[in-house]
Amino acid sequence: VVLGKTLNDERKLQLIAKLKEFPCLWETSSPAYKVDKKTKDKAMEELSENFSLERDNLRSLIHGLRSGLNRELKREAEGKPVKWKFFHALNYMKEDIVKSTKVGRGSPVIFKLFILLI
């Protein structure tokens, strides 16, 4: 199997759906995210094989998805329209992103994000 470097949008949506099963890779408040390297490695290996992606590219893709969701949550909190096509598919990450956002904690934008989640 030749490992690729990227996915088309349809495969990204499939990855997003599958990623939900592995909170150790995206839920920063999870003990497995913080300290369980073995579980994370196993999850990365499974996703890497299922989606024919090199592990570094998979890691970058997951980081990019979290960053994109964070950006769009800030836009939403500022009353701007959400434009990103993966926003709703990543709904399961919203609470974790808001909790883990370090920049601007206590700011009106972050407060609005919490209100949107309630």
All heavy atoms as an XYZ file, in Angstrom:
964
protein
N       0.843     -1.184      0.000
C       0.000      0.000      0.000
C       0.885      1.243      0.000
O       1.765      1.381      0.839
C      -0.923      0.028      1.240
C      -1.702      1.311      1.313
C      -1.835     -1.168      1.250
N       0.648      2.103     -0.932
C       1.374      3.364     -1.008
C       0.632      4.382     -0.155
O      -0.571      4.594     -0.328
C       1.484      3.865     -2.466
C       2.157      5.219     -2.514
C       2.228      2.853     -3.316
N       1.350      4.970      0.781
C       0.729      5.959      1.661
C       0.740      7.323      1.005
O       1.736      7.742      0.427
C       1.454      6.011      3.000
C       1.419      4.718      3.806
C       2.180      4.899      5.112
C       0.006      4.268      4.080
N      -0.382      8.011      1.142
C      -0.522      9.329      0.541
C      -0.236     10.449      1.516
O       0.066     10.229      2.682
N      -0.356     11.645      1.004
C      -0.084     12.822      1.813
C      -1.337     13.637      2.093
O      -1.341     14.468      2.972
C       0.956     13.701      1.128
C       2.306     13.048      1.026
C       3.321     13.992      0.459
C       4.678     13.319      0.455
N       5.753     14.235      0.156
N      -2.401     13.404      1.340
C      -3.600     14.214      1.514
C      -4.849     13.398      1.179
O      -4.757     12.293      0.672
C      -3.509     15.486      0.641
O      -4.593     16.341      0.977
C      -3.556     15.155     -0.826
N      -5.994     13.974      1.491
C      -7.287     13.338      1.228
C      -8.194     14.323      0.510
O      -8.112     15.529      0.755
C      -7.969     12.933      2.542
C      -7.271     11.928      3.448
C      -8.035     11.786      4.757
C      -7.140     10.589      2.769
N      -9.093     13.811     -0.327
C     -10.104     14.693     -0.900
C     -11.154     14.986      0.173
O     -11.139     14.396      1.254
C     -10.708     14.095     -2.183
C     -11.456     12.801     -1.935
O     -12.030     12.572     -0.867
N     -11.470     11.937     -2.924
N     -12.063     15.892     -0.113
C     -13.038     16.324      0.895
C     -13.920     15.186      1.396
O     -14.239     15.109      2.580
C     -13.912     17.459      0.359
C     -13.150     18.770      0.237
O     -12.013     18.848      0.746
O     -13.692     19.708     -0.361
N     -14.307     14.293      0.498
C     -15.154     13.165      0.897
C     -14.420     12.270      1.892
O     -14.978     11.851      2.904
C     -15.570     12.362     -0.335
C     -16.487     11.196     -0.006
C     -16.874     10.403     -1.242
O     -16.859     10.969     -2.353
O     -17.196      9.222     -1.080
N     -13.152     11.990      1.621
C     -12.351     11.154      2.528
C     -12.068     11.897      3.843
O     -11.995     11.279      4.898
C     -11.042     10.733      1.863
C     -11.205      9.749      0.741
C     -11.643      8.369      1.197
N     -10.522      7.648      1.792
C     -10.668      6.613      2.602
N     -11.848      6.153      2.894
N      -9.616      6.022      3.123
N     -11.922     13.215      3.782
C     -11.739     13.981      5.021
C     -12.970     13.870      5.905
O     -12.861     13.726      7.120
C     -11.446     15.456      4.714
C     -10.034     15.718      4.299
C      -9.795     17.192      4.056
C      -8.415     17.420      3.483
N      -8.172     18.823      3.129
N     -14.147     13.922      5.299
C     -15.380     13.765      6.072
C     -15.454     12.369      6.692
O     -15.893     12.214      7.841
C     -16.604     14.045      5.207
C     -16.843     15.508      4.872
C     -17.918     15.656      3.808
C     -17.211     16.299      6.122
N     -15.006     11.371      5.969
C     -14.962     10.020      6.523
C     -13.960      9.933      7.673
O     -14.223      9.298      8.695
C     -14.602      9.005      5.427
C     -15.671      8.852      4.380
C     -15.199      8.039      3.178
O     -14.043      7.644      3.072
N     -16.121      7.806      2.239
N     -12.819     10.594      7.515
C     -11.817     10.629      8.581
C     -12.375     11.326      9.814
O     -12.202     10.851     10.936
C     -10.546     11.338      8.109
C      -9.510     11.596      9.200
C      -8.929     10.291      9.743
C      -8.400     12.506      8.692
N     -13.060     12.436      9.615
C     -13.653     13.183     10.729
C     -14.633     12.294     11.493
O     -14.627     12.269     12.732
C     -14.330     14.476     10.224
C     -13.268     15.481      9.758
C     -15.230     15.089     11.286
C     -13.806     16.639      8.952
N     -15.439     11.558     10.788
C     -16.397     10.654     11.432
C     -15.672      9.565     12.217
O     -16.048      9.241     13.348
C     -17.329     10.043     10.394
N     -14.626      9.003     11.641
C     -13.864      7.940     12.311
C     -13.052      8.492     13.477
O     -12.908      7.831     14.520
C     -12.954      7.256     11.287
C     -12.259      6.039     11.783
C     -13.223      4.891     11.928
C     -12.478      3.612     12.292
N     -13.378      2.570     12.758
N     -12.542      9.690     13.337
C     -11.731     10.329     14.377
C     -12.503     10.470     15.686
O     -11.920     10.400     16.772
C     -11.240     11.695     13.881
C     -10.264     12.464     14.744
C      -8.984     11.680     14.962
C      -9.955     13.805     14.083
N     -13.804     10.636     15.581
C     -14.645     10.765     16.774
C     -14.471      9.566     17.708
O     -14.584      9.699     18.923
C     -16.112     10.909     16.363
C     -17.044     11.174     17.514
C     -18.462     11.388     17.024
C     -19.377     11.708     18.195
N     -20.734     11.972     17.748
N     -14.166      8.411     17.148
C     -13.982      7.192     17.938
C     -12.666      7.178     18.711
O     -12.445      6.280     19.524
C     -14.024      5.968     17.014
C     -15.325      5.793     16.277
C     -15.256      4.668     15.257
O     -14.390      3.773     15.375
O     -16.084      4.683     14.325
N     -11.793      8.142     18.464
C     -10.471      8.175     19.078
C     -10.229      9.493     19.823
O      -9.400     10.300     19.407
C      -9.391      7.977     18.014
C      -9.498      6.682     17.282
C     -10.050      6.623     16.011
C      -9.043      5.509     17.861
C     -10.152      5.419     15.331
C      -9.137      4.293     17.188
C      -9.696      4.250     15.923
N     -10.932      9.726     20.938
C     -10.740     10.984     21.669
C      -9.304     11.182     22.157
O      -8.896     12.311     22.416
C     -11.725     10.903     22.829
C     -12.166      9.492     22.895
C     -11.925      8.881     21.561
N      -8.542     10.111     22.233
C      -7.145     10.244     22.639
C      -6.342     11.094     21.658
O      -5.268     11.583     21.989
C      -6.499      8.869     22.797
S      -6.448      7.881     21.275
N      -6.879     11.304     20.464
C      -6.187     12.101     19.447
C      -6.675     13.540     19.349
O      -6.032     14.361     18.693
C      -6.327     11.430     18.069
C      -5.717     10.045     17.923
C      -5.983      9.490     16.537
C      -4.229     10.069     18.222
N      -7.799     13.864     19.983
C      -8.331     15.220     19.828
C      -8.894     15.831     21.108
O      -8.998     17.040     21.208
C      -9.407     15.265     18.739
C     -10.561     14.336     18.978
C     -10.697     13.059     18.508
C     -11.725     14.588     19.768
N     -11.869     12.511     18.945
C     -12.529     13.431     19.727
C     -12.180     15.679     20.503
C     -13.751     13.335     20.392
C     -13.400     15.581     21.160
C     -14.164     14.427     21.099
N      -9.249     15.031     22.097
C      -9.859     15.572     23.318
C      -8.766     15.881     24.337
O      -8.298     15.013     25.060
C     -10.870     14.580     23.893
C     -11.673     15.163     25.029
C     -12.761     14.212     25.502
O     -12.858     13.078     25.020
O     -13.518     14.645     26.371
N      -8.373     17.128     24.385
C      -7.221     17.526     25.192
C      -7.432     17.340     26.686
O      -6.468     17.282     27.441
C      -6.837     18.992     24.911
O      -7.956     19.828     25.199
C      -6.420     19.173     23.462
N      -8.672     17.231     27.125
C      -8.938     17.013     28.544
C      -8.914     15.524     28.908
O      -8.999     15.167     30.069
C     -10.289     17.619     28.941
O     -11.324     17.024     28.177
N      -8.785     14.668     27.917
C      -8.753     13.223     28.143
C      -7.400     12.796     28.703
O      -6.354     13.215     28.199
C      -9.005     12.497     26.819
O      -8.655     11.144     26.923
N      -7.398     11.953     29.741
C      -6.115     11.441     30.254
C      -5.316     10.712     29.165
O      -4.097     10.803     29.121
C      -6.519     10.468     31.363
C      -7.886     10.900     31.776
C      -8.518     11.484     30.544
N      -6.002     10.021     28.268
C      -5.320      9.309     27.188
C      -4.609     10.290     26.251
O      -3.536      9.986     25.723
C      -6.307      8.450     26.408
N      -5.171     11.465     26.048
C      -4.548     12.475     25.190
C      -3.240     12.948     25.807
O      -2.245     13.155     25.123
C      -5.486     13.661     24.994
C      -4.905     14.752     24.124
C      -5.067     14.725     22.751
C      -4.197     15.805     24.675
C      -4.544     15.713     21.942
C      -3.662     16.806     23.877
C      -3.835     16.760     22.519
O      -3.295     17.737     21.727
N      -3.243     13.096     27.123
C      -2.099     13.683     27.816
C      -0.974     12.690     28.082
O       0.194     13.054     28.001
C      -2.565     14.309     29.128
C      -3.497     15.478     28.915
C      -4.016     16.021     30.212
C      -5.011     17.134     29.928
N      -5.587     17.703     31.105
N      -1.297     11.467     28.461
C      -0.242     10.579     28.953
C      -0.186      9.193     28.313
O       0.797      8.493     28.468
C      -0.340     10.396     30.486
C      -0.082     11.699     31.209
C      -1.678      9.813     30.890
N      -1.203      8.765     27.617
C      -1.252      7.396     27.124
C      -0.728      7.298     25.697
O      -1.483      7.177     24.740
C      -2.678      6.853     27.224
C      -2.752      5.357     27.039
O      -1.729      4.756     26.643
O      -3.818      4.785     27.278
N       0.577      7.328     25.573
C       1.214      7.304     24.254
C       0.895      6.013     23.496
O       0.703      6.035     22.277
C       2.721      7.478     24.419
C       3.462      7.553     23.100
C       4.899      7.956     23.312
C       5.764      7.950     22.101
N       5.219      7.926     20.805
N       0.799      4.911     24.185
C       0.521      3.626     23.527
C      -0.847      3.637     22.839
O      -0.992      3.197     21.700
C       0.594      2.501     24.561
C       0.629      1.135     23.988
C       0.867      0.110     25.090
C       1.039     -1.266     24.518
N       1.304     -2.271     25.553
N      -1.852      4.166     23.536
C      -3.196      4.256     22.962
C      -3.206      5.199     21.770
O      -3.820      4.910     20.736
C      -4.208      4.720     24.028
O      -4.203      3.776     25.092
C      -5.602      4.844     23.471
N      -2.519      6.330     21.902
C      -2.453      7.292     20.801
C      -1.749      6.689     19.588
O      -2.200      6.857     18.459
C      -1.738      8.568     21.247
C      -2.565      9.424     22.190
C      -1.783     10.595     22.709
C      -1.718     11.694     21.704
N      -1.192     12.956     22.238
N      -0.655      5.982     19.834
C       0.077      5.359     18.730
C      -0.788      4.330     18.008
O      -0.784      4.252     16.779
C       1.361      4.697     19.232
C       2.458      5.699     19.538
O       2.353      6.863     19.104
O       3.421      5.319     20.220
N      -1.528      3.533     18.771
C      -2.395      2.519     18.184
C      -3.495      3.183     17.333
O      -3.802      2.737     16.227
C      -3.011      1.666     19.279
C      -3.814      0.509     18.774
C      -4.345     -0.343     19.923
C      -5.251     -1.429     19.380
N      -5.881     -2.221     20.431
N      -4.087      4.259     17.861
C      -5.132      4.986     17.135
C      -4.574      5.607     15.854
O      -5.198      5.524     14.787
C      -5.745      6.060     18.029
N      -3.399      6.206     15.959
C      -2.776      6.815     14.776
C      -2.477      5.749     13.722
O      -2.687      5.973     12.531
C      -1.480      7.545     15.161
C      -1.703      8.857     15.883
S      -2.491     10.111     14.859
C      -1.124     10.579     13.824
N      -1.993      4.601     14.173
C      -1.680      3.518     13.250
C      -2.938      3.045     12.521
O      -2.939      2.858     11.303
C      -1.026      2.349     13.998
C      -0.569      1.236     13.098
C       0.548      1.650     12.159
O       1.359      2.526     12.524
O       0.598      1.116     11.040
N      -4.025      2.869     13.267
C      -5.275      2.412     12.653
C      -5.791      3.413     11.617
O      -6.162      3.043     10.504
C      -6.340      2.163     13.716
C      -7.622      1.612     13.142
C      -8.654      1.250     14.190
O      -8.293      0.917     15.329
O      -9.859      1.316     13.846
N      -5.810      4.687     11.994
C      -6.286      5.711     11.056
C      -5.356      5.838      9.855
O      -5.816      6.006      8.724
C      -6.442      7.054     11.767
C      -7.600      7.154     12.755
C      -7.550      8.472     13.509
C      -8.936      6.998     12.045
N      -4.073      5.768     10.112
C      -3.092      5.853      9.038
C      -3.314      4.737      8.017
O      -3.312      4.974      6.806
C      -1.683      5.767      9.625
O      -0.715      5.784      8.613
N      -3.529      3.535      8.512
C      -3.775      2.398      7.613
C      -5.127      2.528      6.898
O      -5.213      2.304      5.691
C      -3.724      1.090      8.396
C      -2.332      0.698      8.819
C      -2.305     -0.559      9.671
O      -3.331     -1.260      9.771
O      -1.240     -0.829     10.253
N      -6.179      2.875      7.659
C      -7.523      2.976      7.069
C      -7.613      4.035      5.973
O      -8.393      3.895      5.031
C      -8.565      3.274      8.141
C      -8.851      2.080      9.028
O      -8.475      0.958      8.723
N      -9.514      2.327     10.135
N      -6.837      5.100      6.118
C      -6.941      6.208      5.170
C      -5.701      6.349      4.288
O      -5.558      7.323      3.568
C      -7.247      7.513      5.918
C      -8.631      7.518      6.486
C      -8.867      7.049      7.769
C      -9.710      7.916      5.715
C     -10.159      7.014      8.291
C     -10.997      7.883      6.224
C     -11.220      7.428      7.514
N      -4.815      5.364      4.382
C      -3.596      5.341      3.554
C      -2.834      6.662      3.627
O      -2.469      7.251      2.605
C      -3.941      5.010      2.094
O      -4.562      3.757      2.013
N      -2.627      7.109      4.851
C      -1.900      8.356      5.080
C      -0.639      8.087      5.889
O      -0.641      7.243      6.786
C      -2.753      9.344      5.888
C      -3.844     10.087      5.161
C      -4.719     10.846      6.155
C      -3.256     11.050      4.149
N       0.403      8.812      5.572
C       1.589      8.769      6.402
C       1.230      9.376      7.760
O       0.417     10.301      7.836
C       2.721      9.562      5.750
C       3.174      8.963      4.434
C       4.172      9.831      3.690
O       4.628     10.851      4.255
O       4.482      9.485      2.550
N       1.813      8.859      8.825
C       1.458      9.315     10.171
C       1.676     10.815     10.364
O       0.843     11.489     10.972
C       2.233      8.526     11.221
C       1.722      7.104     11.350
C       2.588      6.329     12.298
N       2.469      6.861     13.640
C       2.070      6.164     14.679
N       1.757      4.906     14.545
N       1.997      6.720     15.873
N       2.780     11.337      9.856
C       3.037     12.778     10.003
C       1.974     13.599      9.278
O       1.544     14.641      9.763
C       4.423     13.150      9.476
C       5.537     12.696     10.403
O       5.255     12.390     11.585
O       6.694     12.650      9.947
N       1.548     13.119      8.129
C       0.500     13.833      7.391
C      -0.839     13.732      8.108
O      -1.614     14.686      8.123
C       0.391     13.300      5.970
C       1.629     13.623      5.167
O       2.239     14.664      5.331
N       2.027     12.711      4.302
N      -1.115     12.574      8.700
C      -2.338     12.414      9.487
C      -2.325     13.352     10.682
O      -3.311     14.037     10.957
C      -2.487     10.961      9.943
C      -3.677     10.645     10.848
C      -5.000     10.981     10.164
C      -3.635      9.183     11.273
N      -1.207     13.413     11.361
C      -1.078     14.303     12.523
C      -1.306     15.754     12.107
O      -2.027     16.498     12.774
C       0.309     14.116     13.153
C       0.497     14.858     14.452
C       1.835     14.532     15.120
N       1.801     13.172     15.649
C       2.528     12.151     15.188
N       3.353     12.329     14.182
N       2.436     10.959     15.726
N      -0.714     16.148     10.998
C      -0.894     17.515     10.490
C      -2.341     17.783     10.107
O      -2.867     18.875     10.359
C       0.000     17.758      9.275
O       1.338     17.739      9.633
N      -2.977     16.791      9.513
C      -4.376     16.935      9.107
C      -5.277     17.116     10.331
O      -6.139     18.002     10.351
C      -4.819     15.728      8.296
C      -6.245     15.734      7.758
C      -6.520     16.959      6.902
C      -6.503     14.467      6.957
N      -5.057     16.319     11.367
C      -5.844     16.452     12.600
C      -5.621     17.824     13.218
O      -6.572     18.497     13.624
C      -5.504     15.324     13.597
C      -5.963     13.976     13.036
C      -6.139     15.592     14.963
C      -5.446     12.768     13.809
N      -4.369     18.259     13.250
C      -4.061     19.592     13.789
C      -4.762     20.679     12.969
O      -5.345     21.617     13.529
C      -2.550     19.814     13.805
C      -2.155     21.180     14.238
N      -2.184     21.578     15.559
C      -1.768     22.260     13.525
C      -1.815     22.843     15.625
N      -1.555     23.281     14.414
N      -4.730     20.531     11.666
C      -5.373     21.512     10.788
C      -6.887     21.555     10.980
O      -7.495     22.630     10.940
N      -7.490     20.396     11.198
C      -8.939     20.351     11.436
C      -9.292     21.059     12.740
O     -10.243     21.834     12.796
C      -9.430     18.909     11.460
C      -9.403     18.171     10.122
C      -9.667     16.680     10.325
C     -10.403     18.774      9.145
N      -8.520     20.793     13.797
C      -8.763     21.469     15.080
C      -8.557     22.977     14.949
O      -9.352     23.761     15.473
C      -7.856     20.920     16.182
C      -8.306     19.600     16.762
C      -7.437     19.185     17.938
N      -7.418     20.169     19.001
C      -8.282     20.228     19.997
N      -9.251     19.352     20.073
N      -8.189     21.158     20.920
N      -7.514     23.367     14.252
C      -7.238     24.796     14.064
C      -8.349     25.473     13.262
O      -8.774     26.584     13.593
C      -5.900     24.996     13.351
O      -4.856     24.520     14.138
N      -8.810     24.798     12.214
C      -9.896     25.348     11.403
C     -11.176     25.484     12.196
O     -11.888     26.490     12.092
N     -11.464     24.486     13.025
C     -12.664     24.564     13.861
C     -12.541     25.704     14.861
O     -13.494     26.467     15.063
C     -12.894     23.236     14.596
C     -14.117     23.193     15.505
C     -15.410     23.462     14.740
C     -14.192     21.841     16.216
N     -11.376     25.847     15.453
C     -11.140     26.936     16.401
C     -11.366     28.295     15.730
O     -12.045     29.166     16.274
C      -9.726     26.832     16.962
C      -9.461     27.806     18.081
O     -10.359     28.193     18.817
N      -8.221     28.204     18.214
N     -10.828     28.444     14.541
C     -10.985     29.706     13.783
C     -12.467     29.992     13.513
O     -12.954     31.112     13.722
C     -10.207     29.608     12.472
C     -10.324     30.818     11.589
C      -9.698     30.595     10.213
N     -10.398     29.534      9.487
C      -9.850     28.378      9.113
N      -8.586     28.128      9.373
N     -10.568     27.476      8.462
N     -13.200     28.971     13.082
C     -14.612     29.168     12.760
C     -15.464     29.390     14.014
O     -16.456     30.123     13.963
C     -15.140     27.987     11.952
C     -14.552     27.910     10.555
C     -14.816     29.151      9.711
O     -15.968     29.630      9.665
O     -13.858     29.637      9.079
N     -15.098     28.781     15.123
C     -15.822     29.045     16.372
C     -15.673     30.503     16.790
O     -16.615     31.125     17.267
C     -15.320     28.125     17.493
C     -15.809     26.687     17.434
C     -15.050     25.821     18.440
C     -17.309     26.614     17.690
N     -14.469     31.039     16.595
C     -14.245     32.460     16.903
C     -15.084     33.341     15.987
O     -15.687     34.314     16.439
C     -12.767     32.807     16.786
C     -11.937     32.240     17.915
C     -10.471     32.572     17.744
C      -9.651     31.936     18.838
N      -8.214     32.154     18.652
N     -15.139     32.994     14.709
C     -15.969     33.755     13.755
C     -17.433     33.718     14.191
O     -18.122     34.729     14.171
C     -15.846     33.179     12.346
C     -14.545     33.449     11.647
C     -14.508     32.834     10.251
N     -15.621     33.238      9.416
C     -15.691     34.375      8.727
N     -14.689     35.218      8.770
N     -16.749     34.652      7.990
N     -17.893     32.526     14.548
C     -19.286     32.355     14.967
C     -19.583     33.190     16.209
O     -20.619     33.855     16.296
C     -19.556     30.876     15.248
C     -20.993     30.577     15.621
C     -21.208     29.109     15.894
O     -20.512     28.550     16.766
O     -22.080     28.519     15.230
N     -18.661     33.185     17.158
C     -18.855     33.952     18.389
C     -18.869     35.459     18.129
O     -19.497     36.210     18.870
C     -17.762     33.610     19.401
N     -18.187     35.882     17.082
C     -18.167     37.302     16.714
C     -19.371     37.680     15.859
O     -19.487     38.807     15.394
C     -16.870     37.611     15.955
C     -15.629     37.501     16.820
C     -14.343     37.523     16.010
O     -14.395     37.478     14.747
O     -13.275     37.559     16.637
N     -20.258     36.723     15.622
C     -21.461     36.989     14.840
C     -21.250     36.924     13.339
O     -22.120     37.324     12.567
N     -20.105     36.416     12.934
C     -19.814     36.288     11.501
C     -20.310     34.929     11.018
O     -20.367     33.975     11.779
C     -18.310     36.413     11.259
C     -17.757     37.775     11.646
C     -16.264     37.812     11.456
C     -15.698     39.150     11.896
N     -14.228     39.142     11.880
N     -20.641     34.838      9.745
C     -21.124     33.549      9.220
C     -20.003     32.513      9.167
O     -18.851     32.831      8.886
C     -21.613     33.891      7.815
C     -20.893     35.135      7.445
C     -20.639     35.885      8.734
N     -20.366     31.288      9.455
C     -19.430     30.172      9.368
C     -19.395     29.700      7.917
O     -20.436     29.425      7.333
C     -19.866     29.028     10.315
C     -18.995     27.811     10.117
C     -19.842     29.489     11.757
N     -18.212     29.610      7.358
C     -18.080     29.273      5.943
C     -17.404     27.921      5.706
O     -17.480     27.385      4.614
C     -17.254     30.349      5.231
C     -17.875     31.722      5.275
C     -16.978     32.730      4.608
C     -17.587     34.118      4.661
N     -16.739     35.112      4.024
N     -16.760     27.388      6.686
C     -15.927     26.199      6.507
C     -16.760     24.942      6.345
O     -17.625     24.633      7.155
C     -14.986     26.091      7.696
C     -13.846     25.163      7.533
C     -13.058     25.003      6.422
C     -13.343     24.275      8.513
N     -12.099     24.062      6.672
C     -12.241     23.600      7.948
C     -13.709     23.984      9.820
C     -11.516     22.659      8.637
C     -12.968     23.056     10.508
C     -11.894     22.397      9.922
N     -16.487     24.174      5.330
C     -17.299     23.000      4.992
C     -17.221     21.871      6.009
O     -18.098     21.012      6.040
C     -16.923     22.483      3.611
C     -15.483     22.103      3.450
C     -15.177     21.745      2.009
C     -13.779     22.198      1.655
N     -13.575     22.311      0.246
N     -16.216     21.844      6.865
C     -16.086     20.769      7.848
C     -16.596     21.162      9.234
O     -16.531     20.372     10.167
C     -14.625     20.315      7.948
C     -14.061     19.864      6.634
C     -13.023     20.545      6.027
C     -14.590     18.757      5.979
C     -12.508     20.133      4.814
C     -14.084     18.330      4.761
C     -13.041     19.023      4.170
N     -17.100     22.376      9.356
C     -17.520     22.903     10.660
C     -18.527     21.996     11.364
O     -18.336     21.611     12.512
C     -18.101     24.311     10.486
C     -18.515     24.957     11.766
C     -17.581     25.489     12.622
C     -19.859     25.045     12.115
C     -17.951     26.093     13.811
C     -20.244     25.647     13.292
C     -19.289     26.171     14.148
N     -19.595     21.641     10.689
C     -20.647     20.849     11.336
C     -20.213     19.406     11.582
O     -20.611     18.799     12.574
C     -21.937     20.912     10.519
C     -22.476     22.311     10.436
N     -22.981     22.977     11.524
C     -22.540     23.178      9.394
C     -23.350     24.192     11.159
N     -23.092     24.347      9.876
N     -19.378     18.878     10.718
C     -18.888     17.511     10.897
C     -18.015     17.382     12.144
O     -17.948     16.320     12.761
C     -18.111     17.072      9.664
N     -17.373     18.475     12.533
C     -16.498     18.478     13.707
C     -17.216     18.928     14.974
O     -16.575     19.228     15.978
C     -15.283     19.376     13.451
C     -14.279     18.820     12.454
C     -13.351     19.910     11.955
C     -13.494     17.678     13.065
N     -18.510     18.940     14.945
C     -19.312     19.401     16.076
C     -18.891     18.754     17.400
O     -18.895     19.391     18.444
C     -20.799     19.137     15.795
C     -21.686     19.801     16.798
O     -21.550     20.993     17.054
N     -22.590     19.037     17.376
N     -18.523     17.498     17.358
C     -18.153     16.777     18.574
C     -16.899     17.334     19.254
O     -16.664     17.078     20.426
C     -17.978     15.275     18.290
C     -16.883     14.924     17.310
C     -15.580     14.699     17.741
C     -17.164     14.799     15.961
C     -14.585     14.354     16.842
C     -16.180     14.445     15.058
C     -14.878     14.227     15.503
O     -13.905     13.882     14.612
N     -16.107     18.125     18.552
C     -14.892     18.710     19.123
C     -15.113     20.086     19.736
O     -14.235     20.604     20.422
C     -13.810     18.860     18.052
C     -13.121     17.626     17.655
S     -11.729     18.077     16.572
C     -11.296     16.484     15.930
N     -16.258     20.682     19.498
C     -16.472     22.078     19.891
C     -16.210     22.327     21.370
O     -15.483     23.248     21.732
C     -17.888     22.529     19.544
C     -18.102     22.794     18.089
C     -19.527     23.277     17.849
C     -19.784     23.507     16.388
N     -21.154     23.966     16.143
N     -16.816     21.528     22.229
C     -16.668     21.759     23.668
C     -15.209     21.671     24.091
O     -14.726     22.488     24.869
C     -17.518     20.755     24.449
C     -17.523     21.035     25.933
C     -18.455     20.113     26.697
O     -19.286     19.424     26.082
O     -18.337     20.088     27.929
N     -14.492     20.691     23.592
C     -13.084     20.536     23.949
C     -12.255     21.716     23.464
O     -11.396     22.210     24.178
C     -12.530     19.232     23.373
C     -11.110     18.998     23.820
O     -10.898     18.791     25.040
O     -10.200     19.038     22.976
N     -12.538     22.192     22.274
C     -11.801     23.345     21.729
C     -12.023     24.575     22.607
O     -11.091     25.279     22.950
C     -12.250     23.653     20.283
C     -11.895     22.497     19.391
C     -11.684     24.973     19.793
C     -10.788     22.683     18.424
N     -13.264     24.802     22.983
C     -13.571     25.967     23.807
C     -12.870     25.853     25.158
O     -12.283     26.811     25.639
C     -15.097     26.142     23.968
C     -15.412     27.202     25.000
C     -15.714     26.505     22.634
N     -12.921     24.677     25.754
C     -12.269     24.476     27.066
C     -10.759     24.652     26.983
O     -10.151     25.141     27.916
C     -12.561     23.070     27.597
C     -13.907     22.924     28.245
C     -13.944     21.639     29.041
C     -14.717     20.595     28.292
N     -14.808     19.313     29.006
N     -10.171     24.233     25.881
C      -8.714     24.249     25.781
C      -8.149     25.532     25.185
O      -6.944     25.688     25.124
C      -8.236     23.060     24.954
O      -8.634     23.196     23.613
N      -8.998     26.434     24.747
C      -8.509     27.674     24.141
C      -7.805     28.519     25.193
O      -8.399     28.924     26.174
C      -9.663     28.474     23.508
O     -10.289     27.657     22.539
C      -9.160     29.736     22.851
N      -6.529     28.750     24.946
C      -5.729     29.515     25.904
C      -5.719     30.994     25.555
O      -5.684     31.837     26.420
C      -4.303     28.974     25.936
C      -4.233     27.582     26.514
C      -2.833     27.063     26.504
C      -2.846     25.661     27.094
N      -1.754     24.851     26.716
N      -5.720     31.281     24.277
C      -5.668     32.669     23.840
C      -6.998     33.330     24.148
O      -8.044     32.891     23.697
C      -5.368     32.755     22.328
C      -5.369     34.197     21.864
C      -4.044     32.104     22.038
N      -6.969     34.353     24.927
C      -8.169     35.118     25.186
C      -9.115     34.517     26.208
O     -10.277     34.872     26.244
N      -8.639     33.610     27.064
C      -9.531     33.094     28.107
C     -10.088     34.278     28.890
O      -9.378     35.175     29.269
C      -8.772     32.163     29.056
C      -8.771     30.761     28.566
C      -8.534     29.795     29.699
N      -8.495     28.474     29.126
C      -7.562     27.591     29.329
N      -6.576     27.866     30.139
N      -7.606     26.433     28.753
N     -11.362     34.221     29.111
C     -12.007     35.308     29.829
C     -12.445     36.436     28.912
O     -13.098     37.368     29.341
N     -12.085     36.359     27.651
C     -12.476     37.407     26.716
C     -13.938     37.229     26.318
O     -14.498     36.149     26.450
C     -11.594     37.358     25.458
O     -11.989     36.278     24.635
N     -14.581     38.287     25.852
C     -15.978     38.175     25.425
C     -16.185     37.119     24.332
O     -17.204     36.460     24.299
C     -16.302     39.574     24.891
C     -15.290     40.482     25.487
C     -14.071     39.643     25.738
N     -15.217     36.948     23.448
C     -15.354     35.966     22.382
C     -15.418     34.564     22.977
O     -16.273     33.763     22.622
C     -14.192     36.078     21.361
C     -14.194     34.907     20.405
C     -14.279     37.392     20.615
N     -14.528     34.258     23.897
C     -14.512     32.935     24.523
C     -15.781     32.733     25.341
O     -16.389     31.664     25.311
C     -13.252     32.746     25.396
C     -11.982     32.880     24.544
C     -13.282     31.404     26.111
C     -11.926     31.940     23.347
N     -16.232     33.765     26.038
C     -17.481     33.656     26.797
C     -18.642     33.336     25.858
O     -19.470     32.487     26.146
C     -17.746     34.956     27.559
C     -19.020     34.924     28.341
C     -19.117     34.150     29.496
C     -20.138     35.617     27.913
C     -20.300     34.093     30.209
C     -21.324     35.576     28.630
C     -21.395     34.808     29.788
N     -18.683     33.999     24.703
C     -19.739     33.738     23.730
C     -19.676     32.294     23.226
O     -20.692     31.667     22.983
C     -19.630     34.687     22.543
C     -20.260     36.034     22.769
C     -20.113     36.838     21.505
C     -21.350     37.613     21.243
N     -21.267     38.413     20.033
N     -18.471     31.761     23.070
C     -18.325     30.375     22.634
C     -18.956     29.435     23.661
O     -19.629     28.487     23.312
C     -16.862     30.016     22.427
C     -16.190     30.626     21.204
C     -14.695     30.323     21.216
C     -16.812     30.120     19.927
N     -18.722     29.708     24.940
C     -19.329     28.878     25.975
C     -20.856     28.978     25.907
O     -21.551     27.980     26.026
C     -18.855     29.296     27.381
C     -17.525     28.712     27.745
C     -16.420     29.532     27.892
C     -17.371     27.350     27.931
C     -15.195     28.997     28.232
C     -16.157     26.814     28.274
C     -15.056     27.637     28.429
N     -21.372     30.162     25.713
C     -22.818     30.363     25.633
C     -23.385     29.586     24.439
O     -24.436     28.973     24.550
C     -23.151     31.873     25.499
C     -22.668     32.646     26.731
C     -24.632     32.091     25.262
C     -23.263     32.191     28.037
N     -22.694     29.594     23.313
C     -23.162     28.878     22.120
C     -23.246     27.372     22.360
O     -24.034     26.698     21.730
C     -22.242     29.165     20.940
C     -22.316     30.576     20.373
C     -21.211     30.774     19.357
C     -23.669     30.822     19.726
N     -22.415     26.863     23.253
C     -22.408     25.431     23.515
C     -23.507     24.991     24.464
O     -23.864     23.827     24.515
C     -21.066     25.000     24.089
C     -19.909     25.051     23.087
C     -18.594     24.783     23.793
C     -20.123     24.053     21.967
N     -24.048     25.922     25.209
C     -25.086     25.574     26.203
C     -26.415     25.299     25.520
O     -26.799     25.832     24.571
C     -25.226     26.677     27.254
C     -23.915     26.785     28.028
C     -26.388     26.420     28.178
C     -23.881     27.888     29.049
